[in-house]
Every structure is written in C-alpha cells, then in structure tokens.
Amino acid sequence: MDKQIISRDGTPIAYETHGQGPAVILVSGAMSTGATMAPLAARLASGFTVVPYDRRARGASGDTAPYSVTREVEDLAALIDAVGGEAALYGISSGGALVLDAAASGLPVRQVAVYETPFADHGGGGEKQRAEYTERLAEALGAGRRGDAVELFLRLTGMAEDMIQGARRSPMWAGMEAIAPSLAYDDAVMAGGLVPRERIASIGVPVLAVAGGASPAWLRAAVQDVAQAAPKGMYLTLEGQTHMVDPDVLAPVLAEFFST
C-alpha cells in the first residue's frame, strides 16, 4: 500500500488507487488485507479508480483502542473524502456487512455491492453457534492465544480439522496470527450474525447482493434476504462459484452494476 490517510481517531489507514474513473472502494473480509483484493482491482481498473485498502489492525494500517464499528465506518469516510468525496463500495464476506453499515450511516455512497456476507439466519443453529464463537474468541484473544483464535475462525467457516492443522504447520500461519486480533473486529461488524433488515432498509442507493451458485443454500438464502431488505436491492447468482469467487467472473458483473 503506497498511500495513507488519517482516520478521524488518528489511525493511519493504508490504501492504493488503480485506474481512472468513478471511485470504487474494495473492502476485504476476515483474515485478509487489501492485497487480497488486488486481482479484482486489476480487472476493474480499466473503467474505475479502484481503491483497495488495509482495514485497521491489518497490513500497513494502524489501530487505536478501543475498537468500534463506527471507527471502521469513519475509515471509509476518510477514504471516500480522499478519492473525491463520493464512491461506490464493494465488500466480500464480513466486509460486506461493514459496507452495508457504512451505507446505512449516510456516507456519500453511489452504489453498494456485497458478495456472500455470511449472515446465519438460514443456517441451523447459526445464531447460537455465532454467540459461542464470540465468547470463545474473546477468551482466546484475551489470553493472547492468537493461534487458537485463528483455529476458532477456521472452524466457524467449516474448514475440516485436518486442513486446519495443516494450515497451522504452514508458512502462512505466522501472518494469520499477526492479524488475529482483527477477528474480533469482524465479529463485531457481523453484529450477532443475523441480517440487519431494519438497518439495510434505510439504505437509499442501489444494493447488489451476489452469491455463488455452488455455495451452501443457507448462505445464498441470506444473500437473498439482504437484497430483499434493501429498497433498491437486487440479487444475482454466479453459477459455479463458491465463497472463493473468481475475479474473472465477478469483475464484469460489478463493472456493469457500477457503470449504471
């Protein structure tokens, strides 16, 4: 990340810009930095000023205690101001929940697109599972057990135990532990894990909610709920895609939406 803005609470937020045109800010999900959005940014840069960034407590960005979702919304407000005073927002997974909250907060946003924000309304026992995760995550991070916190998150995503243990032995594990405290931030952004229908209903701009056709039925249903809750909501399925969506498939859809 080669640029930096200072958020309202004094936290430095690192970002990049690619291309030219209307601004589109890309918001990553849990256990990721702005670098994970680079392939999508490259595919959108021909028609937009694309802005990937490191959310607070990740990558080259700083952090300021205590955390609140409001502060992450303020980070987006500072980014929007830095790129011209108006932007479209795209968020994947829990980053989608942040994008929806930012739009509902009244930021100068043209359009909102989200991909598979994992609200648990249609997952059996999802609300209880989310509450247990929140409690155990707080315990692990409070005790400084970052590796255990990462394991908790990976189990929440449904990753098999042998794959989790393999990841723990891999070179990437140190980087995952480094940003483990941000897992609590994503958990706060998810706000209990259920679709915030009243909050979404206050969003006055177009909202595109996208899911992969090969993703679980409960996740697709949750994404449909997001579209239905938004006054100008639209739902789209990308056939054959999973939560790890192919940028070559997603980018044309976003480009068409953000161009309207």
C-alpha positions in Angstrom: 0.0 0.0 0.0 1.6 3.2 -1.1 -0.8 5.9 0.2 -2.1 6.8 3.6 -4.9 8.8 5.1 -5.5 9.5 8.8 -8.9 8.5 10.1 -11.0 10.6 12.5 -9.5 8.9 15.6 -5.9 9.4 14.4 -5.4 5.9 13.0 -3.4 5.7 9.8 -5.1 3.7 7.0 -3.0 2.4 4.1 -4.5 2.3 0.6 -3.8 2.2 -3.1 -5.5 3.6 -6.2 -5.6 1.9 -9.6 -7.0 3.1 -12.9 -9.2 6.1 -13.6 -12.9 6.9 -13.4 -15.6 6.8 -10.7 -14.2 5.7 -7.4 -14.9 2.1 -6.2 -13.6 1.1 -2.7 -12.9 -2.6 -2.1 -13.5 -3.9 1.4 -11.9 -7.3 2.4 -13.3 -9.8 4.8 -11.8 -11.6 7.8 -8.2 -12.7 7.9 -7.3 -10.7 4.8 -5.7 -7.4 3.8 -6.1 -5.1 0.9 -3.6 -7.3 -1.0 -6.2 -10.0 -1.4 -8.3 -7.6 -3.4 -5.5 -6.9 -6.0 -6.8 -9.4 -8.7 -10.2 -7.8 -8.6 -8.8 -4.3 -8.6 -6.7 -5.1 -11.7 -9.8 -6.2 -13.6 -11.9 -3.1 -12.6 -9.1 -0.5 -13.2 -9.9 0.0 -16.9 -13.1 1.8 -16.0 -12.8 3.0 -12.4 -10.5 4.4 -9.8 -10.3 1.3 -7.7 -9.3 1.6 -4.1 -8.2 -1.5 -2.1 -7.1 -0.7 1.5 -5.8 -2.4 4.6 -8.6 -2.3 7.2 -7.4 -1.2 10.7 -5.2 -3.7 12.5 -4.1 -5.3 9.2 -1.2 -4.9 6.8 0.2 -1.4 6.8 -2.7 0.2 8.6 -2.6 1.1 12.3 -5.1 0.6 15.1 -6.5 2.5 18.0 -8.2 1.1 21.1 -11.0 0.7 21.9 -12.4 -0.8 18.7 -15.9 0.1 17.5 -17.6 -0.5 14.2 -18.2 3.3 14.0 -14.4 3.7 13.7 -14.3 1.4 10.7 -17.1 3.4 9.1 -15.0 6.5 9.8 -12.1 4.9 8.0 -14.3 4.5 4.9 -15.5 8.1 5.3 -11.9 9.3 5.2 -11.1 7.1 2.2 -14.1 8.5 0.3 -13.0 12.0 1.1 -9.5 11.2 -0.2 -10.7 9.9 -3.5 -13.1 12.8 -4.4 -16.0 12.9 -1.9 -18.1 10.1 -3.3 -17.6 6.4 -4.1 -19.2 3.1 -4.7 -18.5 0.3 -2.2 -17.9 -3.4 -2.7 -17.4 -5.8 0.3 -16.9 -9.5 0.4 -17.9 -11.8 3.3 -17.8 -9.8 6.6 -16.5 -6.8 4.6 -20.0 -6.8 3.1 -21.5 -6.2 6.5 -19.2 -3.3 7.0 -20.2 -1.9 3.6 -23.9 -2.2 4.4 -23.4 -0.4 7.7 -21.4 2.4 6.1 -24.1 3.0 3.5 -26.8 3.0 6.2 -24.7 5.5 8.1 -25.3 8.1 5.4 -21.8 8.2 3.8 -21.7 9.7 0.3 -22.1 6.3 -1.5 -23.4 5.9 -5.1 -23.9 2.1 -5.0 -23.2 -0.9 -2.8 -22.3 -4.4 -3.9 -21.7 -7.3 -1.5 -20.6 -10.9 -2.0 -21.8 -13.6 0.4 -21.9 -11.8 3.6 -22.4 -14.8 5.9 -25.4 -13.9 7.9 -26.6 -17.0 9.7 -30.4 -16.6 9.5 -30.9 -19.8 7.5 -28.1 -21.9 9.0 -29.4 -24.5 11.5 -28.4 -23.2 15.0 -26.5 -20.3 13.4 -27.3 -17.7 16.0 -26.3 -20.0 18.9 -23.1 -21.0 17.1 -22.2 -17.4 16.5 -22.7 -16.5 20.2 -20.5 -19.4 21.2 -17.8 -18.3 18.7 -17.9 -14.7 20.0 -17.4 -15.9 23.6 -14.6 -18.3 22.8 -12.9 -15.8 20.5 -12.8 -13.2 23.2 -11.3 -15.7 25.7 -8.6 -16.8 23.3 -7.6 -13.2 22.3 -7.8 -12.0 25.9 -5.3 -14.7 26.9 -3.0 -13.9 24.0 -3.7 -17.3 22.2 -3.8 -16.0 18.7 -3.3 -19.4 17.1 -6.3 -20.7 18.9 -8.3 -17.7 17.8 -7.4 -18.4 14.2 -8.4 -22.0 14.6 -11.8 -20.9 16.0 -12.4 -18.8 12.9 -11.4 -21.5 10.5 -13.8 -24.0 12.2 -16.6 -21.4 12.0 -16.0 -21.3 8.2 -16.5 -25.1 8.1 -12.9 -26.0 7.4 -12.0 -29.6 8.1 -9.8 -30.3 11.1 -7.0 -31.9 9.1 -6.9 -28.8 6.9 -6.8 -26.5 10.0 -3.8 -28.5 11.4 -2.1 -28.4 8.0 -2.5 -24.7 7.9 -1.1 -24.3 11.3 2.1 -26.1 10.1 2.3 -23.9 7.0 4.5 -20.8 6.4 1.3 -18.7 6.2 0.3 -19.3 9.8 2.6 -16.6 11.2 0.8 -14.0 9.1 -2.6 -15.3 10.1 -1.7 -15.0 13.8 -0.4 -11.4 13.2 -3.8 -10.2 12.2 -5.8 -12.5 14.6 -6.9 -9.6 16.8 -8.9 -8.2 13.8 -11.1 -11.3 14.0 -12.9 -9.6 17.0 -13.5 -6.6 14.7 -15.1 -8.7 12.0 -17.2 -10.4 14.7 -18.4 -7.0 15.9 -19.2 -6.0 12.3 -21.3 -9.1 11.9 -23.3 -7.9 15.0 -24.6 -11.3 16.1 -24.7 -12.8 12.7 -28.3 -12.1 11.6 -29.4 -10.0 8.7 -29.9 -6.4 10.0 -33.1 -5.8 8.0 -34.1 -2.5 9.5 -30.6 -1.1 9.0 -30.5 -2.3 5.4 -33.9 -0.8 4.8 -32.5 2.6 5.4 -30.1 2.4 2.5 -31.4 4.6 -0.3 -28.9 3.7 -3.0 -28.9 0.6 -5.2 -27.6 -2.6 -3.5 -26.4 -5.6 -5.4 -26.2 -8.8 -3.4 -24.3 -11.6 -5.1 -23.9 -15.3 -4.2 -22.1 -18.2 -5.7 -24.3 -21.0 -7.2 -22.0 -23.6 -5.7 -22.1 -22.1 -2.2 -24.3 -23.6 0.6 -28.1 -23.0 0.3 -28.2 -21.2 3.7 -25.6 -18.7 2.5 -27.5 -18.0 -0.8 -30.7 -17.5 1.2 -29.0 -15.0 3.5 -27.8 -13.0 0.5 -31.3 -13.0 -1.0 -32.5 -11.6 2.3 -30.1 -8.7 2.0 -31.4 -7.9 -1.4 -35.0 -8.1 -0.3 -34.4 -5.8 2.7 -32.8 -3.1 0.6 -35.4 -0.7 -1.0 -33.3 -0.8 -4.2 -31.9 -4.3 -3.8 -31.0 -6.8 -6.5 -29.9 -10.4 -6.1 -27.7 -12.3 -8.5 -26.3 -15.8 -8.5 -22.9 -16.6 -10.2 -23.2 -20.2 -11.4 -20.5 -22.5 -10.3 -18.9 -20.0 -7.9 -18.1 -20.6 -4.2 -17.1 -18.2 -1.4 -13.7 -18.0 -3.1 -15.2 -16.2 -6.1 -13.2 -16.0 -9.4 -12.3 -12.3 -10.1 -12.7 -13.0 -13.8 -16.3 -13.9 -13.2 -17.2 -11.3 -10.6 -15.5 -8.2 -12.2 -17.8 -7.9 -15.3 -20.8 -8.1 -13.0 -19.5 -5.4 -10.7 -18.4 -3.2 -13.7 -21.8 -3.3 -15.2 -23.5 -2.5 -11.9 -21.2 0.3 -11.0 -21.5 1.8 -14.5 -25.3 2.3 -14.3 
